[in-house]
Structure formats: structure tokens, C-alpha cells
Amino acid sequence: MSPAAFAEHCAAPTPAMRLFDAASAGAYAAAFPGDVAETVLDAAAVADVFADFVAGSCAQMPPDPTPTTPKLFTFQSAPGLRLYSGLVPAAVQQQLVLNVVEEYLPPPQHRTNVHPLYDLPAPFHLFGSSETTEIVPNPSPPPGFVPPARPASLGSFQDRRLRWVTLGGQYDWTAKVYPSFDRASPAFPAFPPNLAALLAALFDISPDASIVNFYSPGDTLSAHQDVAERSAADLVSVSLGCEAVFLCGPTRDVPPLQLRVRSGDVIVMAGQSRFAYHGVPKVWAGSCPPHLSGADFAAAADARSPAAVYGFAPPTRHGRDRYASWIAGKRINLNVRQML
């Protein structure tokens, strides 16, 4: 299958393609005998790893005692692709949403899709402060970028204007390369240490870079390969918020496998699937789980200032009472990779 043909599948997935949903794994196994293998995981074995992540965050969400039963699914039709269904507990999903907004997005070294067009305040607080209500155009845009004619409301960034932020190594989306593999370079800032420790403890990866995508229902991600890294270490993709379809084609010769991914699921692309074509053709509206859409983010306890970790002060007004309604209509995906 050519990349163009794969892209057509991503644009319009068909019933003839294999769609796997962990909630109906038995039906898939019956329809495609021998393709899927299921393993029930021991949640207690990784409980301390998740607890350390919460404890190491600048603001900490309260614990949630709801038990989880994570499962691992692997597929003969997509060698190396692993789906960890329900791996991330509800409270840790809440913590990740909180950290994305308050730790990962604000630092000026973490560039976004809107930096070339708008003069974002540094640090950039998505839900603002008492001093920020709108964002003015960038007075000195990079070559090839034409800034907008007028300022944009902060609410428009919360809605659809903000599409991604890069953590760690700053991938150049125009040139499709990393500007530097030198850890001393400004283009290769340190990866958030708490998130790096979490993922390194769970998976075979030493995180160097991540793109954090912010999807709204109706958004898609076209078929592509992640090939800019010098390392062939696993790719790790964490889903939060609304459900989506993830497509992965291990070669160009077969239609891609469809996976329905939910909040708390983790996809690992390893082995033959490390450089597979993949995309996101659909995000379901109204599918964000209640533990996020109804979360009390205002209950987070401020444990330490982000100034100690990232060098910036918290906003004068967090806006935490609005995080739940925002994530109710979003899918956040943290796609993490090792560069070296």
C-alpha cells in the first residue's frame, strides 16, 4: 500500500478494515482468529510508579481509590504494536491534564503551533492570569509566516487555536527535522523530569522529546511516519480525554489496523511497528470519561512552585475550575520519543 493509499484510509476508514475495541475484544478475536493476544496486567505492580509521579508534580490531585484492571493487547497483524488498555488510573489521568496545562505548556522553551503567529506571554498560561485576556499578533514572525491582522481572545486558544506543544527536543514542523541533537542547545531543552521518570519506569524508553496534541472532535492527524529520531527506541503514546480511532500500518502492503483508544490507554510502537505509518482519522464528541469531565481540578494541592523545576512562576489566577469543561471536549495525546 502506498503512503497516498494509506492516507485515504486515514481520511475515510471503512468497515472492511480491522477495528479493535478493548471493550469487545472477544468479538474481534472471533472475527479474526489468532490475531489478538490478551494479557491481564497487575495494577499493583506499577502503583508506586504512578504514586511517585503524582508526588513529584508541582500541584497534586487527590488520590482516587477506584480499582483498575489494565490489559495488554498485541496483534499478529501489527507486529510490535502494543495497546495497554486502561493502564493509567483515573487520578493519574487527572494529574496529567493538570500538568499539561500548568507545567508542560507554560515554559517559553516549549514551542507551540501558535508561537510563529502570536506574541505569547512567557510563561504562557492557557487559562490566563488577571493580566491576560487576549493575545496580540507576533510583531516579528519567522520567514514564511504571516501574522493575523488582529489579536485573538484567550478563549480561542482554549477552543481550537492551540493544536500542539513540543516538550524537550524542539521538532521543526516546517523542515521536518530536529534543529539540534546537542543537549546543550536551546533547541534541545530538558524534558520534563517527572514525566520522563514515569515513562522510563513503565516502558523501554529514555524520553527526549514529545509532541502533545490537542484534538477537538472533527480534528484528524494524517498518515505519517516518525523517522527524524536517531534512536529506534519505542514510541509511547498516552491518550487523555475523548476517545479516538488510531490507525497503524506496519507495512505499505496491507490496510492499517484500527484501534479504538480511550482515556488512560497507552499505545507503544516497537519493533516492526516503530516506523509504521499511523494516523488519527476520528475523535468522538461526548466521549470524555466522567472522571475527567467532572473532575474537581480546584482540589489540587500546590506542593511546590514550578519556578523550582521550570523557572517560571504560577499565574495569579489558575482557572482550575474551567479545566474539566475544557477537557470534556478535547483529546490530549502525549506522543513521546527518544531522540538519541
Summary of the structure (lengths in Angstrom):
residues: 340
radius of gyration: 19.6
end to end distance: 30.1
largest distance: 59.5
contacts: 1100
relative contact order: 0.21
helix: 25%
strand: 24%
